[in-house]
Amino acid sequence: MAMAVLKAAADSISMDKLKALTSVPEHDSKLTDSTALKFSDKEISKMPKTFRKEFRTQGCTCHVRKRKSGVDTWNYEIRYRRNGYNIAASANNLEAAKQKFIEKLNHVEMYGQDKTDAVPKSFTGFAEYFFETYYKRKVAPETFKNAMNRYNNHLKIRFKDTPIKNITPYMCQTLIDSLFEKGKNKTADEIFCMLNQIFNMAIKHGLISSNPIELVFRKSYERSHGTALTKEEEQKLLSDTAGTPYQLMFAVALYTGLRPNEYETAKIEGAFIRSVNSKRKGSKTEYKKIPIIAKLKPYLEGKDDLKFYGVNRIRERFHKIFPKKRLYDLRTTFYTRCQECGVSDVARDTFVGHSLGKLGNTYTDLSDEFLLKEGAKLVW
């Protein structure tokens, strides 16, 4: 008897501490971890006939769970398990959760119970389902390839077949912190964003009710877009590689602004260098054309085609000349020269393969004459 009294007192203290820590709003204080929830007559009237009768005449209730989902936010999950049904809906406020739950009831009435078993429930299973079913359709092939490399190197080996519902904020925080401690700031930022996408998709599939990454602290990280070479450094790069195939490769990279992963597709096409634009999404291949400017012409004399070594080999040669710079700096240099020489924004963005926006991409079709005229401004 005494032990039971002590246990009840301890439980009471724990609940008081929990309420203090989570700051449960007074008007929601009746919602515990799992509480019976009744719907109003108006809400029941929006339900399909099968469920309307059950909720109204039989006094059926659902269970609602209120959980912390952020610093100042909550998530409400309404779940119904009865007569072979397993229906759940969640949102960041109770009214929205109710609305989504009623929509789920109508969906089940029309199409039957969702086949949730078809969706993998382990972290790796669901992550790979997400990448193949959704992510792959939205990004360029190179972006997808890079994302899968990051996933395999950092997430797959970390979480393996752990059920996705068992992944905690602490587990995510430990991973992010370990990457920052190794100086891999960019990778940490990318992994954080990847986890956020995976968990948000898991919420939409009803596998979890809240996103654990929302409670993870992420250090501020300023992305580096490269540093332009000085004009003296340009000359050093080309003079140090004179008499080797690297000189032409660096000249093309320097005076076209191609991304390193676009080198292999570069071709000479009349007065232009033509290559695949690697940052365009979807299955359709898009090409871009950059005028052969005065600085580049001498290096192309007598050349009909371009042959590049593998990017890693080119990068190694570049680092021997400039150990503290990045190969991507050649692209930054070209972009900078476009600005310094007064090339129009639309021509500059076309040269480097930037999006002109949905409307711009749809209605802008710049003539070769215009592009050559703008390219002629690149003199320094």
C-alpha positions in Angstrom: 0.0 0.0 0.0 2.8 2.4 1.0 4.7 1.6 -2.2 1.6 2.3 -4.3 1.2 5.7 -2.6 4.8 6.6 -3.2 4.6 5.5 -6.9 1.4 7.7 -7.4 3.2 10.6 -5.8 6.3 10.1 -8.1 4.1 9.9 -11.2 2.3 13.1 -10.1 5.7 14.9 -9.8 6.8 13.6 -13.2 3.7 14.9 -14.9 4.0 18.3 -13.2 7.6 18.5 -14.4 6.6 17.4 -17.9 3.9 20.1 -18.1 6.4 22.7 -16.9 9.0 21.7 -19.4 6.7 21.6 -22.4 4.6 24.6 -21.4 1.3 23.0 -22.4 -1.2 25.9 -23.1 -4.0 26.1 -20.6 -6.7 25.6 -23.2 -5.1 22.3 -24.3 -4.3 21.0 -20.8 -6.8 18.2 -21.2 -4.9 16.6 -24.0 -2.5 14.0 -22.6 -0.2 11.7 -24.6 -3.3 9.7 -25.6 -6.8 11.1 -25.0 -10.2 10.2 -26.3 -11.5 12.8 -28.7 -15.2 13.4 -29.7 -16.3 15.2 -32.8 -19.1 17.7 -32.9 -22.3 17.1 -34.8 -21.1 19.5 -37.5 -17.9 17.6 -37.9 -19.7 14.3 -38.0 -22.0 15.5 -40.7 -18.9 15.9 -43.0 -18.0 12.2 -42.5 -19.0 9.5 -45.0 -22.1 7.5 -44.1 -20.3 4.4 -42.8 -18.4 6.4 -40.2 -21.1 9.0 -39.5 -23.4 6.3 -38.1 -20.6 4.9 -35.9 -19.5 8.2 -34.5 -23.0 9.6 -34.0 -25.2 6.7 -32.9 -22.6 4.5 -31.2 -20.7 7.4 -29.6 -17.5 6.2 -31.1 -14.4 8.2 -30.2 -10.8 8.5 -31.6 -7.5 8.9 -29.8 -5.6 12.1 -30.1 -1.9 12.5 -29.2 -0.3 15.8 -28.6 3.5 15.9 -29.0 6.2 18.5 -29.0 7.3 19.1 -32.6 9.5 22.2 -32.3 10.6 24.8 -29.8 7.2 26.5 -29.7 5.1 24.1 -31.8 3.0 21.0 -31.2 1.8 18.1 -33.4 -1.7 16.5 -33.0 -2.2 13.0 -34.2 -5.7 11.5 -34.4 -5.9 7.8 -34.8 -8.8 5.4 -35.3 -8.4 1.6 -35.0 -11.6 -0.3 -35.2 -13.5 -2.8 -37.5 -10.3 -3.5 -39.4 -9.5 0.1 -40.1 -6.2 1.9 -39.2 -6.6 5.5 -40.0 -4.4 8.4 -38.8 -3.9 12.1 -39.6 -1.8 14.7 -38.0 -1.3 18.5 -38.1 0.2 21.3 -36.1 -3.1 22.3 -34.6 -6.1 20.3 -33.5 -8.7 21.8 -35.9 -6.4 21.1 -38.9 -5.8 17.5 -37.7 -9.6 17.0 -37.4 -10.1 18.2 -41.0 -7.4 16.0 -42.4 -8.8 13.0 -40.4 -12.3 13.5 -41.9 -10.7 13.8 -45.4 -9.0 10.4 -44.7 -12.3 8.9 -43.7 -13.8 10.0 -47.0 -10.8 8.7 -48.9 -11.2 5.2 -47.2 -14.9 5.2 -48.0 -14.3 5.8 -51.7 -11.1 3.8 -52.3 -10.7 1.4 -49.4 -8.1 1.1 -46.7 -4.7 2.5 -47.7 -2.1 -0.2 -48.3 0.4 1.3 -45.9 2.3 -2.0 -45.7 3.7 -1.3 -49.2 5.7 1.6 -47.8 9.0 0.5 -46.1 9.1 1.3 -42.4 12.9 1.0 -41.8 15.0 4.1 -42.2 17.1 2.8 -45.1 14.0 1.2 -46.8 11.9 4.3 -46.6 14.9 6.6 -47.5 15.6 4.7 -50.7 11.9 4.5 -51.5 11.8 8.3 -51.2 14.8 8.8 -53.4 13.6 6.5 -56.2 9.9 7.4 -56.1 10.1 11.2 -55.6 13.5 12.8 -55.3 14.9 11.3 -58.5 12.1 12.9 -60.6 12.8 16.4 -59.3 16.5 16.8 -59.8 19.2 16.6 -62.5 21.0 13.2 -62.8 24.3 14.6 -61.4 22.5 16.1 -58.4 20.8 12.7 -57.7 24.1 10.9 -58.0 25.8 13.3 -55.5 22.8 12.9 -53.1 23.0 9.1 -53.2 26.8 9.3 -52.5 26.1 11.4 -49.4 23.3 9.1 -48.3 25.4 6.0 -48.7 28.5 7.5 -47.0 26.7 9.1 -44.0 23.1 8.0 -43.5 22.8 4.4 -44.7 25.8 3.2 -42.6 24.6 5.2 -39.6 20.9 4.3 -39.3 20.8 1.0 -41.3 17.5 -0.8 -40.8 16.4 1.1 -37.6 12.6 1.7 -37.8 12.2 5.2 -38.9 9.8 5.9 -36.0 12.7 5.1 -33.6 15.1 7.7 -35.0 15.4 10.4 -32.3 16.6 14.0 -32.3 19.6 12.9 -30.3 20.7 10.4 -32.9 20.4 13.1 -35.6 22.2 15.7 -33.5 25.1 13.3 -32.8 25.6 12.7 -36.6 25.4 16.4 -37.5 27.9 17.3 -34.7 30.3 14.6 -35.7 30.5 16.1 -39.3 31.1 19.6 -38.0 33.8 18.4 -35.6 35.6 16.9 -38.7 35.4 20.2 -40.5 32.9 18.9 -42.9 30.6 21.9 -42.6 29.1 21.7 -46.1 28.4 18.0 -45.7 26.8 18.5 -42.3 24.5 21.2 -43.9 23.6 18.9 -46.8 22.9 15.9 -44.5 20.7 18.1 -42.3 18.6 19.1 -45.3 18.4 15.5 -46.6 17.2 14.2 -43.2 14.6 17.0 -43.2 13.2 15.9 -46.6 13.1 12.2 -45.6 11.3 12.8 -42.3 8.8 15.2 -43.8 8.0 12.6 -46.4 7.6 10.0 -43.7 5.1 12.2 -41.9 3.1 12.5 -45.1 3.1 8.7 -45.4 1.8 8.4 -41.8 5.0 6.6 -40.5 5.9 9.3 -38.0 3.9 12.2 -36.5 6.7 14.7 -36.0 10.1 15.5 -37.6 13.0 14.8 -35.2 15.4 17.1 -37.2 13.3 20.1 -36.1 14.8 19.8 -32.6 18.4 19.5 -33.9 20.7 22.4 -33.5 22.5 23.3 -36.7 25.5 25.7 -36.8 25.3 28.6 -39.2 27.2 27.7 -42.3 27.9 30.2 -45.1 28.2 28.6 -48.5 31.2 29.5 -50.5 30.6 30.2 -54.2 34.2 30.5 -55.1 36.8 33.2 -55.4 37.7 34.7 -58.8 41.3 34.4 -59.9 43.2 37.7 -60.4 44.3 38.5 -64.0 47.9 37.7 -63.0 46.7 34.3 -61.7 44.9 33.6 -64.9 48.2 34.1 -66.8 50.1 31.9 -64.3 47.7 29.1 -64.8 48.0 29.2 -68.6 51.7 29.7 -68.7 52.5 27.0 -66.1 50.6 24.5 -68.3 52.0 25.6 -71.7 53.0 22.7 -73.9 50.6 20.3 -72.2 47.0 19.3 -72.9 46.0 20.9 -69.6 46.5 24.4 -71.1 43.6 24.0 -73.5 41.4 22.5 -70.8 42.0 25.3 -68.4 41.6 27.9 -71.1 38.2 26.5 -72.0 37.1 26.3 -68.4 38.4 29.8 -67.6 36.8 31.5 -70.6 33.4 29.7 -70.7 32.5 29.3 -67.1 31.6 25.7 -67.5 30.9 23.6 -64.4 33.6 20.9 -63.9 31.0 18.2 -64.5 30.2 19.8 -67.9 33.7 19.6 -69.3 33.2 16.2 -70.8 30.2 17.3 -72.9 31.9 20.5 -74.3 32.1 20.7 -78.0 33.2 23.3 -80.6 30.2 24.4 -82.6 30.9 27.2 -85.0 31.5 30.4 -83.0 30.4 28.7 -79.8 31.3 26.2 -77.2 28.3 24.0 -76.6 27.7 21.7 -73.6 25.0 20.1 -71.6 23.6 22.3 -68.8 24.0 19.9 -65.9 21.7 21.8 -63.5 18.5 21.5 -65.4 15.9 19.2 -63.9 13.8 16.6 -65.6 14.5 14.0 -68.2 14.9 16.4 -71.1 18.6 17.3 -71.9 19.2 21.0 -72.2 22.3 22.5 -73.9 23.9 25.9 -73.5 26.1 27.9 -75.8 28.9 30.2 -74.9 30.6 32.4 -77.5 34.2 31.7 -78.2 35.6 35.0 -76.9 38.8 36.7 -78.0 40.8 35.4 -75.1 39.9 31.8 -76.0 40.4 31.8 -79.8 44.2 31.4 -79.8 44.0 28.2 -77.8 41.4 26.7 -80.3 43.3 27.3 -83.5 43.5 24.1 -85.5 41.2 22.3 -83.1 38.0 20.6 -84.2 37.0 18.9 -81.0 37.8 19.0 -77.3 39.1 16.2 -75.1 39.1 16.6 -71.4 40.8 14.4 -68.8 38.7 13.2 -65.9 37.7 16.0 -63.5 39.8 14.5 -60.6 42.9 14.5 -62.7 42.3 18.1 -63.8 41.6 19.1 -60.2 44.9 17.6 -59.1 46.9 19.5 -61.7 45.1 22.8 -60.7 45.9 22.2 -57.1 49.6 21.9 -57.8 49.5 25.4 -59.1 47.0 26.9 -56.6 46.9 24.6 -53.5 44.4 26.8 -51.7 42.0 27.4 -54.5 39.2 25.3 -56.0 38.7 24.2 -59.6 35.2 25.8 -59.4 37.0 29.2 -59.0 37.5 29.2 -62.8 33.7 29.4 -63.2 33.5 32.2 -60.6 36.2 34.0 -62.5 34.3 33.9 -65.8 31.1 35.1 -64.0 33.1 38.0 -62.4 34.6 39.0 -65.8 31.1 39.1 -67.3 30.0 41.6 -64.6 33.2 43.7 -64.9 32.9 43.9 -68.7 29.2 44.9 -68.7 27.7 41.8 -70.2 23.9 41.9 -69.8 22.4 39.8 -66.9 20.3 37.7 -69.2 23.3 36.9 -71.5 25.6 36.2 -68.5 23.0 33.8 -66.9 22.5 32.1 -70.3 26.3 31.6 -70.7 26.7 30.0 -67.2 23.5 28.1 -67.4 21.5 29.8 -64.6 17.7 29.6 -64.6 16.0 32.7 -65.9 12.9 31.9 -63.8 9.9 29.9 -65.0 8.6 32.8 -67.1 12.0 33.7 -68.4 12.8 30.1 -69.4 9.4 29.8 -71.2 9.5 33.0 -73.2 13.2 33.8 -73.7 15.0 32.5 -76.8 18.1 34.6 -77.3 19.5 34.9 -80.9 23.1 33.9 -81.7 23.7 37.4 -82.9 22.8 38.8 -79.5 24.9 36.2 -77.6 27.9 37.0 -79.9 27.5 40.7 -79.4 27.5 40.3 -75.6 30.4 37.9 -75.8 32.4 40.5 -77.7 32.3 42.7 -74.5 34.5 40.2 -72.7 37.8 42.0 -73.3 40.4 42.6 -70.5 
